[in-house]
Structure formats: C-alpha cells, structure tokens
Amino acid sequence: MIAALIMSDPHKAASVTELLELICSRSTRKKVSVADILEAFGDRAFGALMFVFAAPLVLPMPPGVSAILGAPLSFITFQWMMGRPTLWLPRRVLESTLSMSDFRSIVAKLSPYLEKLERRLKPRLTFMYNQVGDRIMGAVCFLLALIVFLPIPFGNMLPSLSIAAFAIGAAERDGVAAIIGWLTAFVSVGVLVLLSKPIIMAVTVFFTTLIGMFS
C-alpha cells in the first residue's frame, strides 16, 4: 500500500523511542519494511520520520543499511523542501526491508542517545520554523541526503547527523536543534570540499586501472 502521512502535533503522540521499541516487540516478524515503520508512526510530522531514517546512519551500521534508509530519506527531504503537507512514498521504497535482528541492533544503539535527547527537547526559537524556513531547511536536508549516497568511507555520518538535528528540531519546534543542524551542515560541506580532490583522484585511478585490465 502507499503511505500518506498527514502532519500533526507530535507532542500528543508516543515518543520516537517508544514507537521504535514497539516495532521491535513484534517478535514473530523476521523482517521490517519501510511501510512497517511508517505505519507505526501514523500521522507524525515530517521531522519525526526524517529523524528515524537519518539518525541510524550517524552510527556504524551493517552493510546495506544506508541504501535502505537513504531512499526514503531522500523522498522525505525532497517533499519537505517542496512544502508538501502530506508524505508519499512509492511502493518500491515502502517494500524495502531490513532483518528484524539488524533493526533491533539499530534501535539498541540509538535508544540511549535518543532518550537523553528527548528529555532535553522543547519548543524554543520557534521563529525559525515557518513556510520559508521549513523549505530552506528541507532543501539543505535534501542536498545532504544526496551526499549520503557518495562512496566516501564514513562520509555519511556528518550529513546524517545534520539531517537528524534538523529533523528532531522540526518535530519538536526546537530552534536550538536547528542551529546544530546548520552548524553540522557547514562542517559536512567543508569536509566534503577538503576531501574532494582525494576522492576524485581515487575514482580516476580506479577507473583507469579497470579500463587497463580490459584493454
């Protein structure tokens, strides 16, 4: 099925940690799909869902996790940038799955940090959140989501941290989190610029060697 999530007040719903643990409690399930995660969150804000897909990428994760989480993250950030009031994901993305054991490992690593974070979040500096501000932050998050897909060792950690900060800030209307997101975004771009020449050289050498092997 195709998920359409309507934005609502996140303060009246269960916490992100509680919802993640609810998914983990389904012991009979061998796999978790993106659709399962969206269904568990129901009509939560874009920010809460962005955080769920970005935060795990800040930590070392099993191979393939970035591809599974990165696809919905790109769709969500793009739609936030466009100012859509509802969230839509294609069937192929919704049907992407992760083993329950890997999902539980992710939640176990994430929960201690998330619980501490949730206790500190509160609405403040809310002037940063408006129709224009949300679209600008959405555009930055979309660009960072694209950077996550670049083949750079550990290169997805800083961009994912920035997206997670923007996301949780949007969910809780906490401007301090948004400021952290902006600072981390600048650092992410700076690191990428510094590494751009070595990355280009490495890719050039790789393809030159590959072509030489078949010539």
N, CA, C and O of each residue as an XYZ file, in Angstrom:
860
protein
N       0.840     -1.187      0.000
C       0.000      0.000      0.000
C       0.877      1.240      0.000
O       2.048      1.165      0.373
N       0.341      2.369     -0.407
C       1.086      3.618     -0.431
C       0.730      4.411      0.808
O      -0.439      4.585      1.150
N       1.782      4.890      1.479
C       1.554      5.609      2.744
C       1.385      7.090      2.489
O       2.172      7.694      1.761
N       0.368      7.671      3.081
C       0.171      9.122      3.050
C       0.035      9.565      4.494
O      -0.949      9.246      5.162
N       1.046     10.316      4.981
C       1.085     10.705      6.381
C       0.775     12.190      6.514
O       1.470     13.021      5.929
N      -0.250     12.530      7.268
C      -0.658     13.925      7.459
C       0.031     14.479      8.678
O       0.042     13.836      9.727
N       0.601     15.650      8.566
C       1.309     16.258      9.682
C       0.346     16.551     10.819
O      -0.783     16.991     10.601
N       0.814     16.296     12.044
C       0.001     16.574     13.221
C       0.897     16.979     14.360
O       2.117     17.025     14.206
N       0.313     17.273     15.503
C       1.073     17.679     16.677
C       1.796     16.481     17.271
O       1.140     15.597     17.822
N       3.167     16.412     17.179
C       3.901     15.264     17.665
C       3.880     15.145     19.168
O       4.164     14.069     19.694
N       3.551     16.220     19.891
C       3.612     16.178     21.358
C       2.500     15.312     21.946
O       2.600     14.879     23.095
N       1.445     15.054     21.179
C       0.339     14.270     21.693
C       0.527     12.781     21.436
O      -0.272     11.966     21.898
N       1.586     12.417     20.697
C       1.817     11.024     20.348
C       2.904     10.430     21.229
O       3.574     11.132     21.986
N       3.062      9.112     21.108
C       4.134      8.437     21.827
C       5.478      8.960     21.326
O       5.574      9.488     20.218
N       6.508      8.809     22.146
C       7.829      9.287     21.752
C       8.387      8.411     20.641
O       7.909      7.302     20.404
N       9.413      8.934     19.961
C      10.067      8.179     18.890
C      10.650      6.886     19.448
O      10.548      5.834     18.817
N      11.262      6.962     20.629
C      11.843      5.772     21.251
C      10.784      4.705     21.500
O      11.005      3.529     21.214
N       9.641      5.110     22.029
C       8.567      4.156     22.323
C       8.049      3.488     21.059
O       7.746      2.295     21.066
N       7.946      4.246     19.976
C       7.430      3.681     18.735
C       8.435      2.716     18.105
O       8.048      1.692     17.541
N       9.719      3.044     18.202
C      10.745      2.132     17.680
C      10.752      0.827     18.471
O      10.881     -0.256     17.898
N      10.611      0.939     19.788
C      10.586     -0.259     20.620
C       9.326     -1.077     20.367
O       9.339     -2.299     20.515
N       8.235     -0.410     19.986
C       7.009     -1.117     19.650
C       7.224     -2.004     18.424
O       6.754     -3.141     18.378
N       7.935     -1.475     17.439
C       8.230     -2.269     16.247
C       9.098     -3.468     16.619
O       8.874     -4.575     16.128
N      10.085     -3.250     17.483
C      10.979     -4.334     17.910
C      10.232     -5.424     18.670
O      10.649     -6.582     18.655
N       9.142     -5.073     19.328
C       8.401     -6.032     20.152
C       7.633     -7.045     19.319
O       7.122     -8.028     19.857
N       7.544     -6.824     18.024
C       6.842     -7.767     17.149
C       7.769     -8.952     16.869
O       8.327     -9.074     15.779
N       7.922     -9.806     17.855
C       8.912    -10.873     17.823
C       8.678    -11.911     16.726
O       9.612    -12.614     16.340
N       7.441    -12.019     16.216
C       7.165    -13.023     15.194
C       7.621    -12.587     13.806
O       7.666    -13.399     12.882
N       7.958    -11.310     13.658
C       8.368    -10.795     12.352
C       9.849    -11.029     12.132
O      10.657    -10.760     13.021
N      10.221    -11.532     10.948
C      11.629    -11.753     10.619
C      12.234    -10.543      9.916
O      13.452    -10.363      9.924
N      11.386     -9.709      9.306
C      11.861     -8.536      8.585
C      11.014     -7.320      8.928
O       9.851     -7.440      9.314
N      11.609     -6.169      8.784
C      10.898     -4.904      8.987
C      10.976     -4.127      7.681
O      12.062     -3.940      7.132
N       9.851     -3.682      7.189
C       9.825     -2.904      5.956
C       9.688     -1.422      6.275
O       9.323     -1.043      7.388
N       9.986     -0.599      5.288
C       9.795      0.842      5.445
C       8.322      1.131      5.726
O       8.003      2.033      6.501
N       7.426      0.370      5.102
C       5.993      0.544      5.336
C       5.636      0.281      6.795
O       4.775      0.961      7.353
N       6.302     -0.715      7.427
C       6.045     -1.009      8.839
C       6.399      0.189      9.721
O       5.680      0.519     10.664
N       7.525      0.835      9.392
C       7.984      1.984     10.179
C       7.004      3.148     10.028
O       6.653      3.807     11.007
N       6.569      3.390      8.793
C       5.633      4.486      8.560
C       4.295      4.217      9.236
O       3.671      5.129      9.779
N       3.856      2.959      9.202
C       2.586      2.609      9.841
C       2.659      2.822     11.350
O       1.698      3.287     11.963
N       3.806      2.478     11.950
C       3.966      2.636     13.395
C       3.897      4.104     13.804
O       3.391      4.428     14.878
N       4.401      4.986     12.956
C       4.417      6.403     13.303
C       3.089      7.089     12.997
O       2.800      8.159     13.532
N       2.285      6.474     12.139
C       0.981      7.066     11.866
C       1.117      8.467     11.297
O       1.955      8.715     10.430
N       0.277      9.397     11.796
C       0.279     10.760     11.250
C       1.237     11.656     12.036
O       0.829     12.650     12.637
N       2.521     11.281     12.019
C       3.540     12.092     12.675
C       4.095     13.143     11.718
O       3.895     13.047     10.507
N       4.784     14.132     12.249
C       5.374     15.192     11.435
C       6.505     14.644     10.578
O       7.087     13.603     10.883
N       6.809     15.370      9.488
C       7.917     15.001      8.622
C       9.202     14.836      9.438
O       9.983     13.913      9.205
N       9.408     15.737     10.391
C      10.646     15.719     11.160
C      10.877     14.420     11.895
O      11.998     13.911     11.908
N       9.827     13.864     12.515
C       9.974     12.619     13.261
C      10.396     11.481     12.346
O      11.239     10.666     12.718
N       9.816     11.420     11.152
C      10.145     10.357     10.213
C      11.542     10.547      9.627
O      12.276      9.576      9.447
N      11.912     11.792      9.329
C      13.262     12.061      8.845
C      14.295     11.612      9.869
O      15.321     11.028      9.518
N      14.016     11.890     11.133
C      14.950     11.519     12.195
C      15.135     10.006     12.253
O      16.254      9.523     12.423
N      14.047      9.261     12.112
C      14.119      7.799     12.182
C      15.037      7.235     11.107
O      15.775      6.282     11.355
N      14.994      7.826      9.906
C      15.805      7.302      8.812
C      17.228      7.879      8.791
O      18.132      7.260      8.230
N      17.436      9.048      9.391
C      18.770      9.667      9.359
C      19.633      9.274     10.549
O      20.823      9.003     10.389
N      19.042      9.239     11.746
C      19.830      9.011     12.957
C      20.641      7.717     12.939
O      21.797      7.743     13.363
N      20.101      6.582     12.472
C      20.915      5.363     12.467
C      22.177      5.472     11.627
O      23.169      4.801     11.909
N      22.149      6.320     10.585
C      23.301      6.458      9.700
C      24.438      7.241     10.338
O      25.542      7.289      9.796
N      24.175      7.858     11.491
C      25.232      8.563     12.224
C      26.165      7.555     12.880
O      27.336      7.856     13.112
N      25.658      6.358     13.182
C      26.416      5.317     13.854
C      26.878      4.263     12.850
O      26.268      4.118     11.791
N      27.951      3.522     13.167
C      28.364      2.414     12.289
C      27.238      1.387     12.184
O      26.740      0.889     13.193
N      26.846      1.080     10.947
C      25.711      0.198     10.718
C      26.109     -0.966      9.809
O      27.117     -0.886      9.106
N      25.321     -2.051      9.819
C      25.591     -3.185      8.929
C      25.552     -2.751      7.471
O      24.874     -1.779      7.136
N      26.278     -3.464      6.586
C      26.268     -3.118      5.156
C      24.858     -3.149      4.585
O      24.062     -4.032      4.906
N      24.561     -2.175      3.733
C      23.258     -2.130      3.083
C      22.233     -1.270      3.794
O      21.209     -0.920      3.207
N      22.489     -0.921      5.051
C      21.519     -0.128      5.813
C      21.355      1.260      5.210
O      20.244      1.783      5.131
N      22.477      1.859      4.781
C      22.408      3.215      4.221
C      21.551      3.260      2.961
O      20.855      4.245      2.720
N      21.599      2.191      2.152
C      20.783      2.156      0.937
C      19.301      2.041      1.277
O      18.460      2.676      0.641
N      18.982      1.218      2.295
C      17.584      1.006      2.683
C      16.996      2.265      3.300
O      15.871      2.648      2.981
N      17.759      2.917      4.190
C      17.267      4.102      4.874
C      17.428      5.362      4.028
O      16.668      6.319      4.176
N      18.421      5.355      3.142
C      18.699      6.545      2.345
C      17.619      6.873      1.331
O      17.353      8.046      1.068
N      16.995      5.854      0.759
C      15.968      6.099     -0.267
C      14.761      6.850      0.293
O      14.390      7.887     -0.256
N      14.136      6.360      1.368
C      13.012      7.135      1.921
C      13.449      8.486      2.451
O      12.675      9.443      2.417
N      14.687      8.582      2.945
C      15.191      9.857      3.447
C      15.225     10.893      2.334
O      14.868     12.051      2.551
N      15.649     10.484      1.146
C      15.690     11.410      0.003
C      14.285     11.860     -0.389
O      14.059     13.038     -0.664
N      13.340     10.912     -0.413
C      11.965     11.249     -0.759
C      11.358     12.209      0.263
O      10.674     13.164     -0.105
N      11.609     11.954      1.542
C      11.015     12.777      2.600
C      11.573     14.198      2.565
O      10.819     15.169      2.627
N      12.915     14.316      2.465
C      13.533     15.649      2.464
C      13.119     16.447      1.235
O      12.936     17.662      1.315
N      12.970     15.767      0.093
C      12.552     16.467     -1.126
C      11.147     17.032     -0.958
O      10.876     18.168     -1.349
N      10.256     16.236     -0.376
C       8.875     16.684     -0.191
C       8.771     17.775      0.873
O       7.914     18.654      0.783
N       9.645     17.717      1.881
C       9.694     18.795      2.873
C      10.131     20.090      2.198
O       9.581     21.161      2.455
N      11.148     19.968      1.314
C      11.636     21.132      0.576
C      10.532     21.740     -0.285
O      10.455     22.960     -0.429
N       9.679     20.894     -0.857
C       8.610     21.377     -1.740
C       7.407     21.889     -0.961
O       6.470     22.423     -1.554
N       7.420     21.733      0.357
C       6.343     22.245      1.182
C       5.071     21.415      1.143
O       3.981     21.935      1.382
N       5.203     20.130      0.844
C       4.014     19.263      0.802
C       3.449     19.049      2.207
O       4.215     18.832      3.145
N       2.124     19.105      2.371
C       1.516     18.861      3.682
C       1.383     17.380      3.996
O       1.197     17.003      5.153
N       1.478     16.534      2.965
C       1.380     15.087      3.164
C       2.606     14.404      2.587
O       3.265     14.933      1.692
N       2.903     13.229      3.105
C       4.083     12.484      2.672
C       3.669     11.269      1.858
O       2.791     10.510      2.268
N       4.306     11.082      0.692
C       4.027      9.939     -0.168
C       5.330      9.225     -0.485
O       6.343      9.870     -0.755
N       5.311      7.902     -0.453
C       6.464      7.099     -0.834
C       6.022      6.043     -1.840
O       4.946      5.464     -1.689
N       6.841      5.782     -2.871
C       6.469      4.769     -3.866
C       6.504      3.361     -3.269
O       7.173      3.108     -2.267
N       5.773      2.462     -3.907
C       5.652      1.094     -3.406
C       7.018      0.424     -3.239
O       7.251     -0.291     -2.264
N       7.918      0.662     -4.198
C       9.229      0.003     -4.146
C       9.991      0.391     -2.889
O      10.652     -0.450     -2.279
N       9.904      1.656     -2.499
C      10.576      2.116     -1.282
C       9.886      1.535     -0.061
O      10.548      1.096      0.880
N       8.555      1.529     -0.071
C       7.802      1.005      1.071
C       8.095     -0.469      1.318
O       8.064     -0.927      2.460
N       8.379     -1.210      0.257
C       8.607     -2.644      0.380
C      10.051     -2.999      0.708
O      10.364     -4.175      0.889
N      10.941     -2.007      0.790
C      12.332     -2.274      1.187
C      12.337     -2.804      2.617
O      11.643     -2.277      3.486
N      13.125     -3.849      2.853
C      13.111     -4.498      4.165
C      14.495     -4.585      4.793
O      15.521     -4.487      4.121
N      14.481     -4.772      6.105
C      15.683     -4.963      6.912
C      15.365     -6.099      7.871
O      14.246     -6.195      8.374
N      16.347     -6.964      8.127
C      16.075     -8.067      9.038
C      15.732     -7.523     10.422
O      16.242     -6.478     10.828
N      14.875     -8.226     11.138
C      14.466     -7.783     12.468
C      15.664     -7.705     13.407
O      15.728     -6.818     14.258
N      16.621     -8.636     13.257
C      17.803     -8.618     14.128
C      18.633     -7.364     13.901
O      19.125     -6.757     14.852
N      18.789     -6.976     12.636
C      19.533     -5.743     12.336
C      18.777     -4.525     12.845
O      19.378     -3.590     13.374
N      17.450     -4.537     12.682
C      16.642     -3.415     13.142
C      16.742     -3.263     14.660
O      16.889     -2.151     15.166
N      16.665     -4.374     15.379
C      16.787     -4.319     16.831
C      18.166     -3.830     17.250
O      18.301     -3.119     18.245
N      19.197     -4.215     16.484
C      20.553     -3.744     16.785
C      20.644     -2.233     16.622
O      21.275     -1.551     17.429
N      20.010     -1.711     15.574
C      19.995     -0.268     15.327
C      19.299      0.456     16.475
O      19.816      1.442     17.002
N      18.130     -0.037     16.857
C      17.354      0.594     17.924
C      18.115      0.539     19.247
O      18.093      1.501     20.016
N      18.787     -0.582     19.515
C      19.548     -0.724     20.755
C      20.691      0.293     20.823
O      20.986      0.830     21.891
N      21.326      0.553     19.690
C      22.412      1.525     19.654
C      21.884      2.954     19.767
O      22.518      3.822     20.367
N      20.732      3.174     19.188
C      20.185      4.533     19.089
C      19.430      4.975     20.339
O      19.479      6.148     20.709
N      18.732      4.049     20.990
C      17.822      4.388     22.089
C      18.453      5.174     23.230
O      17.859      6.159     23.671
N      19.649      4.785     23.742
C      20.222      5.548     24.878
C      20.432      7.020     24.552
O      20.177      7.884     25.390
N      20.898      7.312     23.333
C      21.116      8.699     22.931
C      19.786      9.409     22.703
O      19.620     10.571     23.074
N      18.847      8.704     22.093
C      17.559      9.301     21.766
C      16.763      9.650     23.016
O      16.125     10.701     23.073
N      16.796      8.773     24.020
C      16.068      9.035     25.259
C      16.600     10.285     25.963
O      15.822     11.091     26.474
N      17.928     10.443     25.988
C      18.526     11.636     26.593
C      18.141     12.880     25.809
O      17.851     13.928     26.386
N      18.141     12.750     24.481
C      17.797     13.884     23.625
C      16.353     14.307     23.814
O      16.063     15.500     23.896
N      15.451     13.350     23.883
C      14.024     13.651     24.014
C      13.711     14.386     25.318
O      12.771     15.177     25.377
N      14.503     14.122     26.363
C      14.282     14.801     27.643
C      14.698     16.266     27.594
O      14.241     17.069     28.407
N      15.555     16.613     26.654
C      16.087     17.980     26.581
C      15.378     18.850     25.544
O      15.515     20.074     25.560
N      14.636     18.232     24.661
C      13.978     18.993     23.604
C      12.752     19.724     24.119
O      12.015     19.204     24.957
N      12.534     20.947     23.609
C      11.341     21.716     23.958
C      11.165     22.823     22.924
O      12.144     23.227     22.296
N       9.955     23.321     22.730
C       9.742     24.406     21.769
C      10.492     25.676     22.198
O      10.257     26.185     23.293
N      11.370     26.179     21.366
C      12.110     27.422     21.617
C      12.672     27.940     20.298
O      12.923     27.163     19.377
N      12.864     29.233     20.210
C      13.308     29.882     18.972
C      12.423     29.438     17.804
O      12.910     29.163     16.708
N      11.136     29.374     18.057
C      10.211     28.841     17.050
C      10.053     29.741     15.825
O       9.446     29.334     14.834
N      10.596     30.965     15.883
C      10.515     31.850     14.726
C      11.271     31.273     13.534
O      11.052     31.696     12.399
N      12.163     30.304     13.783
C      12.935     29.691     12.707
C      12.070     28.785     11.841
O      12.446     28.437     10.722
N      10.905     28.407     12.369
C      10.038     27.478     11.653
C       8.849     28.222     11.073
O       7.966     28.682     11.798
N       8.843     28.331      9.765
C       7.759     28.964      9.029
C       7.794     28.409      7.608
O       8.621     27.551      7.299
N       6.916     28.885      6.754
C       6.826     28.333      5.403
C       8.139     28.450      4.638
O       8.541     27.517      3.943
N       8.806     29.590      4.763
C      10.072     29.789      4.055
C      11.204     29.018      4.742
O      11.983     28.327      4.084
N      11.286     29.144      6.073
C      12.346     28.476      6.812
C      12.317     26.970      6.653
O      13.364     26.339      6.505
N      11.110     26.380      6.681
C      10.980     24.936      6.513
C      11.472     24.497      5.143
O      12.125     23.461      5.021
N      11.162     25.278      4.108
C      11.588     24.902      2.761
C      13.099     25.003      2.604
O      13.714     24.167      1.941
N      13.697     26.023      3.211
C      15.154     26.164      3.140
C      15.831     24.996      3.848
O      16.775     24.405      3.323
N      15.343     24.668      5.046
C      15.915     23.530      5.768
C      15.679     22.226      5.009
O      16.530     21.337      5.014
N      14.524     22.118      4.360
C      14.249     20.936      3.553
C      15.208     20.813      2.389
O      15.650     19.712      2.062
N      15.540     21.949      1.747
C      16.481     21.934      0.628
C      17.867     21.505      1.090
O      18.529     20.708      0.426
N      18.306     22.035      2.232
C      19.617     21.651      2.777
C      19.639     20.159      3.105
O      20.609     19.466      2.797
N      18.572     19.670      3.727
C      18.500     18.246      4.086
C      18.471     17.363      2.846
O      19.042     16.272      2.845
N      17.806     17.832      1.788
C      17.768     17.047      0.553
C      19.165     16.929     -0.054
O      19.562     15.851     -0.495
N      19.909     18.033     -0.079
C      21.277     18.003     -0.604
C      22.174     17.099      0.249
O      23.007     16.359     -0.274
N      21.988     17.173      1.563
C      22.776     16.310      2.454
C      22.412     14.845      2.261
O      23.276     13.971      2.351
N      21.132     14.571      1.995
C      20.704     13.190      1.751
C      21.360     12.637      0.491
O      21.679     11.449      0.430
N      21.565     13.486     -0.514
C      22.257     13.051     -1.723
C      23.730     12.774     -1.438
O      24.311     11.845     -2.000
N      24.336     13.585     -0.561
C      25.740     13.382     -0.191
C      25.927     12.036      0.506
O      26.966     11.391      0.368
N      24.901     11.624      1.260
C      24.976     10.348      1.988
C      25.257      9.193      1.040
O      25.888      8.212      1.434
N      24.801      9.293     -0.203
C      24.962      8.209     -1.169
C      26.344      8.192     -1.813
O      26.668      7.234     -2.515
N      27.162      9.207     -1.602
C      28.500      9.222     -2.191
C      29.368      8.128     -1.576
O      29.278      7.881     -0.374
N      30.209      7.464     -2.381
C      31.042      6.358     -1.873
C      32.256      6.855     -1.091
O      33.398      6.650     -1.504
N      32.001      7.508      0.040
C      33.068      8.036      0.886
C      33.043      7.280      2.212
O      32.016      7.273      2.890
N      34.161      6.639      2.601
C      34.177      5.921      3.882
C      33.791      6.843      5.042
O      34.415      7.885      5.241
N      32.772      6.464      5.800
C      32.258      7.239      6.926
C      31.758      8.617      6.502
O      31.536      9.489      7.342
N      31.582      8.811      5.182
C      31.167     10.119      4.684
C      29.712     10.437      4.928
O      29.290     11.578      4.743
N      28.928      9.442      5.344
C      27.505      9.712      5.571
C      27.192     10.101      7.008
O      26.051     10.445      7.317
N      28.186     10.051      7.892
C      27.914     10.286      9.312
C      27.583     11.749      9.612
O      26.563     12.034     10.238
N      28.431     12.673      9.173
C      28.181     14.091      9.444
C      26.920     14.609      8.746
O      26.110     15.278      9.387
N      26.726     14.318      7.441
C      25.473     14.755      6.813
C      24.247     14.172      7.499
O      23.235     14.856      7.646
N      24.331     12.906      7.924
C      23.190     12.278      8.603
C      22.940     12.935      9.953
O      21.790     13.107     10.357
N      24.007     13.303     10.654
C      23.860     13.997     11.932
C      23.161     15.335     11.736
O      22.304     15.720     12.532
N      23.532     16.038     10.674
C      22.902     17.328     10.383
C      21.416     17.149     10.075
O      20.583     17.900     10.580
N      21.082     16.157      9.247
C      19.679     15.899      8.914
C      18.899     15.523     10.164
O      17.772     15.976     10.364
N      19.516     14.678     11.018
C      18.837     14.253     12.250
C      18.556     15.445     13.158
O      17.498     15.514     13.783
N      19.504     16.389     13.234
C      19.309     17.578     14.073
C      18.187     18.453     13.520
O      17.327     18.911     14.272
N      18.195     18.688     12.192
C      17.112     19.454     11.567
C      15.770     18.755     11.801
O      14.761     19.399     12.089
N      15.779     17.431     11.671
C      14.548     16.654     11.752
C      13.915     16.705     13.133
O      12.727     16.996     13.273
N      14.720     16.419     14.152
C      14.167     16.396     15.503
C      13.778     17.806     15.934
O      12.846     17.993     16.716
N      14.510     18.801     15.411
C      14.147     20.186     15.689
C      12.800     20.544     15.087
O      11.994     21.232     15.713
N      12.556     20.069     13.854
C      11.274     20.333     13.202
C      10.135     19.614     13.918
O       9.038     20.157     14.053
N      10.398     18.394     14.374
C       9.362     17.615     15.057
C       8.959     18.256     16.377
O       7.788     18.230     16.754
N       9.935     18.834     17.082
C       9.678     19.404     18.405
C       9.653     20.927     18.406
O       9.473     21.546     19.455
N       9.837     21.544     17.212
C       9.905     23.002     17.088
C      10.963     23.589     18.023
O      10.735     24.589     18.703
N      12.130     22.932     18.035
C      13.251     23.359     18.872
C      14.305     24.015     17.980
O      15.003     23.335     17.227
N      14.415     25.346     18.070
C      15.352     26.087     17.242
C      16.801     25.791     17.545
O      17.651     25.917     16.663
N      17.109     25.397     18.781
C      18.492     25.058     19.133
C      18.954     23.861     18.305
O      20.090     23.832     17.831
N      18.076     22.878     18.133
C      18.414     21.712     17.314
C      18.654     22.133     15.866
O      19.541     21.599     15.201
N      17.865     23.091     15.380
C      18.045     23.582     14.011
C      19.397     24.273     13.859
O      20.065     24.114     12.837
N      19.802     25.039     14.874
C      21.113     25.702     14.834
C      22.225     24.655     14.763
O      23.187     24.817     14.012
N      22.092     23.591     15.540
C      23.075     22.500     15.489
C      23.084     21.877     14.095
O      24.137     21.511     13.573
N      21.892     21.761     13.500
C      21.803     21.224     12.146
C      22.546     22.091     11.142
O      23.263     21.579     10.282
N      22.372     23.424     11.252
C      23.076     24.337     10.339
C      24.585     24.237     10.514
O      25.321     24.149      9.531
N      25.050     24.251     11.762
C      26.492     24.173     12.015
C      27.086     22.879     11.464
O      28.145     22.886     10.837
N      26.389     21.771     11.707
C      26.877     20.480     11.225
C      26.838     20.408      9.708
O      27.695     19.771      9.095
N      25.849     21.055      9.096
C      25.762     21.076      7.635
C      26.964     21.795      7.037
O      27.543     21.325      6.057
N      27.345     22.936      7.622
C      28.518     23.669      7.132
C      29.783     22.837      7.283
O      30.629     22.816      6.389
N      29.911     22.155      8.411
C      31.083     21.304      8.631
C      31.098     20.162      7.612
O      32.150     19.823      7.070
N      29.928     19.571      7.354
C      29.831     18.465      6.397
C      30.296     18.894      5.011
O      31.064     18.188      4.356
N      29.821     20.060      4.570
C      30.211     20.566      3.257
C      31.709     20.885      3.240
O      32.394     20.621      2.252
N      32.211     21.457      4.346
C      33.637     21.772      4.425
C      34.508     20.532      4.326
O      35.518     20.529      3.622
N      34.119     19.488      5.026
C      34.873     18.233      4.976
C      34.823     17.640      3.572
O      35.821     17.125      3.067
N      33.642     17.721      2.945
C      33.496     17.195      1.587
C      34.392     17.945      0.612
O      35.002     17.334     -0.265
N      34.475     19.270      0.758
C      35.341     20.074     -0.116
C      36.804     19.696      0.090
O      37.559     19.575     -0.874
N      37.202     19.509      1.350
C      38.583     19.133      1.637
C      38.934     17.763      1.062
O      40.069     17.529      0.648
N      37.966     16.875      1.041
C      38.214     15.519      0.556
C      37.929     15.352     -0.929
O      38.139     14.272     -1.481
N      37.454     16.412     -1.583
C      37.029     16.285     -2.972
C      38.166     15.864     -3.896
O      37.978     14.999     -4.752
N      39.356     16.471     -3.731
C      40.479     16.114     -4.608
C      40.920     14.667     -4.414
O      41.065     13.946     -5.401
N      41.143     14.207     -3.164
C      41.494     12.789     -2.985
C      40.427     11.837     -3.516
O      40.747     10.776     -4.052
N      39.153     12.220     -3.364
C      38.071     11.361     -3.847
C      38.100     11.269     -5.372
O      37.982     10.184     -5.941
N      38.259     12.428     -6.028
C      38.322     12.451     -7.491
C      39.523     11.652     -7.988
O      39.420     10.907     -8.962
N      40.671     11.811     -7.310
C      41.871     11.078     -7.698
C      41.666      9.578     -7.537
O      42.064      8.797     -8.401
N      41.044      9.175     -6.427
C      40.826      7.752     -6.168
C      39.897      7.143     -7.209
O      40.140      6.040     -7.697
N      38.814      7.876     -7.551
C      37.876      7.387     -8.555
C      38.544      7.304     -9.917
O      38.323      6.350    -10.662
N      39.376      8.318    -10.254
C      40.084      8.330    -11.537
C      41.044      7.150    -11.645
O      41.087      6.469    -12.670
N      41.813      6.912    -10.586
C      42.758      5.781    -10.572
C      42.016      4.461    -10.694
O      42.459      3.552    -11.397
N      40.884      4.359    -10.006
C      40.098      3.114    -10.038
C      39.637      2.805    -11.458
O      39.816      1.687    -11.943
N      39.035      3.810    -12.133
C      38.512      3.569    -13.470
C      39.634      3.394    -14.478
O      39.486      2.627    -15.429
N      40.766      4.093    -14.292
C      41.912      3.928    -15.182
C      42.451      2.508    -15.083
O      42.758      1.876    -16.094
N      42.560      2.016    -13.857
C      43.023      0.637    -13.653
C      42.039     -0.367    -14.230
O      42.438     -1.361    -14.838
N      40.760     -0.106    -14.040
C      39.733     -1.005    -14.550
C      39.765     -1.072    -16.073
O      39.664     -2.149    -16.659
N      39.908      0.102    -16.712
C      39.960      0.148    -18.176
C      41.208     -0.564    -18.684
O      41.164     -1.265    -19.695
N      42.345     -0.376    -17.959
C      43.593     -1.022    -18.335
C      43.507     -2.538    -18.296
O      44.147     -3.224    -19.094
N      42.722     -3.055    -17.376
C      42.583     -4.510    -17.239
C      41.854     -5.117    -18.418
O      42.089     -6.276    -18.760
N      40.960     -4.343    -19.055
C      40.158     -4.882    -20.144
C      40.641     -4.399    -21.521
O      40.051     -4.749    -22.544
N      41.708     -3.600    -21.544
C      42.187     -3.081    -22.836
C      43.257     -3.985    -23.429
O      43.772     -3.704    -24.511
